Amino acid sequence: MIRKAKKSDIDDLVDLIILFEEAIEEIYQGDFSGLYIDEDAIKKTLIQGFDHEFHTILVAEEDGKLIGFGDIWMYPEFGHYGLSAYLHNFFVKKEYKKKGYGKQILGKLIEIAKSKKANAFHITTSFKNKAAISLYKKMGIDSEGLLLDKVFKYD
């Protein structure tokens, strides 16, 4: 089942996000070496996101357990003459991949963006993330450009 996340899901979402961060490290093969996972910071950020009108988090649930999630942020973008949606995080536990959960999460997030009259839906991922790229293309999302990224680290 795919549903909107609730604040009562936060502890389970934190656990999924930690798995997500570990999967990123595996996919990107050390590009993010030394990644420090701060559970309190994750929880604080989740709480802030729940209270923001332009943020939506969906979760995939099976047998009462969260097995995946995806979230979009909506923002005004003058280049597209209105709102755009940005898929910020997207993850399904390894043992539940290739069972349609990712496609369902992404499909519902696209529906939400359309219902809010978004003019564009943006996604970024690494060229190394072949599985995600394949799914995005199956969902009709094509590469349009290259995102360059600078990550800031603070002590």
C-alpha positions in Angstrom: 0.0 0.0 0.0 1.2 3.5 -0.8 0.0 6.3 1.5 0.9 9.7 2.7 3.4 9.6 5.6 2.2 10.6 9.0 4.2 12.1 11.9 3.8 8.8 13.7 6.0 7.2 10.9 9.0 9.3 11.8 11.0 6.7 13.7 10.4 4.1 10.9 11.3 6.7 8.3 14.5 7.5 10.1 15.4 3.8 9.9 14.6 3.7 6.2 16.6 6.9 5.5 19.6 5.3 7.2 19.3 2.3 4.8 18.9 4.8 2.0 22.1 6.6 2.9 23.9 3.2 3.1 22.5 2.3 -0.3 23.7 5.6 -1.8 27.2 4.8 -0.5 27.1 1.4 -2.2 25.7 2.7 -5.5 28.1 5.6 -5.7 31.1 3.5 -4.6 32.8 5.8 -2.2 31.9 9.1 -3.8 30.4 10.1 -0.4 33.1 8.4 1.7 33.1 9.3 5.3 29.3 9.9 5.3 28.2 10.6 8.8 24.6 9.7 9.6 23.0 11.9 12.3 19.7 10.3 13.4 18.7 13.4 15.4 19.3 15.7 12.4 17.3 13.4 10.1 14.4 13.4 12.6 14.5 17.2 13.0 14.5 17.7 9.2 11.6 15.2 8.8 9.6 17.1 11.3 10.2 20.4 9.5 9.2 18.8 6.2 5.9 17.5 7.6 4.9 21.0 8.5 5.7 22.5 5.1 2.9 23.0 2.7 5.1 22.4 -0.4 6.5 19.1 0.8 4.9 15.6 0.4 6.2 12.3 1.7 4.7 9.0 0.6 5.5 5.7 2.1 5.2 2.1 0.9 3.8 -0.3 3.5 3.6 -4.0 3.5 2.2 -6.1 6.4 2.2 -2.9 8.6 5.9 -2.2 8.0 7.4 0.7 6.0 9.4 -0.6 3.1 10.0 2.5 1.0 9.4 6.2 0.6 9.6 9.1 -1.8 9.2 12.8 -1.3 8.7 15.8 -3.5 9.1 19.5 -2.9 7.0 22.0 -4.9 8.6 25.4 -5.7 7.9 28.3 -8.0 10.1 28.2 -11.1 9.9 31.1 -13.5 11.5 29.1 -16.3 8.5 26.8 -16.3 6.0 29.6 -15.6 4.7 28.2 -12.4 5.3 25.4 -9.9 7.8 22.6 -10.4 8.1 19.4 -8.5 11.4 18.0 -7.4 11.8 14.4 -6.3 14.2 14.8 -3.5 14.5 11.3 -2.0 13.3 7.9 -3.3 14.0 4.5 -1.8 12.7 1.0 -1.6 14.3 -1.7 0.6 16.4 -4.1 -1.4 14.3 -7.1 -0.7 11.2 -5.3 -2.0 12.7 -4.0 -5.2 11.3 -5.2 -8.6 7.8 -5.7 -7.0 6.3 -2.5 -8.3 6.6 -0.4 -5.1 9.0 2.1 -6.7 6.8 2.5 -9.7 3.7 3.0 -7.5 5.4 5.6 -5.2 6.8 7.5 -8.2 3.4 7.3 -10.0 1.5 8.7 -7.1 4.1 11.5 -6.6 3.7 12.5 -10.2 -0.1 12.5 -9.7 0.3 14.7 -6.7 2.5 17.1 -8.7 -0.1 17.2 -11.5 -2.9 17.8 -9.0 -1.1 20.8 -7.7 -0.7 22.1 -11.3 3.1 21.6 -11.5 4.5 22.4 -14.9 7.5 20.2 -14.5 8.8 17.2 -12.5 12.5 17.1 -11.9 14.6 14.2 -10.7 18.4 13.9 -10.1 20.4 10.8 -9.7 23.9 9.6 -10.3 24.8 8.1 -13.7 25.9 5.1 -11.7 22.3 4.5 -10.5 21.3 2.4 -13.4 18.2 0.8 -11.7 16.7 4.3 -10.9 17.5 5.6 -14.4 15.7 2.6 -15.9 12.6 3.2 -13.8 12.5 6.9 -14.5 12.7 6.2 -18.2 9.9 3.6 -18.0 7.8 6.3 -16.2 8.3 8.7 -19.2 11.0 10.8 -17.5 13.9 11.6 -19.8 17.3 13.2 -19.2 17.2 16.9 -19.9 20.5 18.1 -18.6 23.2 17.6 -16.1 23.0 18.6 -12.4 26.3 19.7 -10.9 26.4 19.5 -7.2 28.5 21.0 -4.4 28.0 19.5 -0.9 28.8 21.7 2.1 30.1 20.1 5.3 30.0 21.9 8.6 31.7 21.0 11.8 
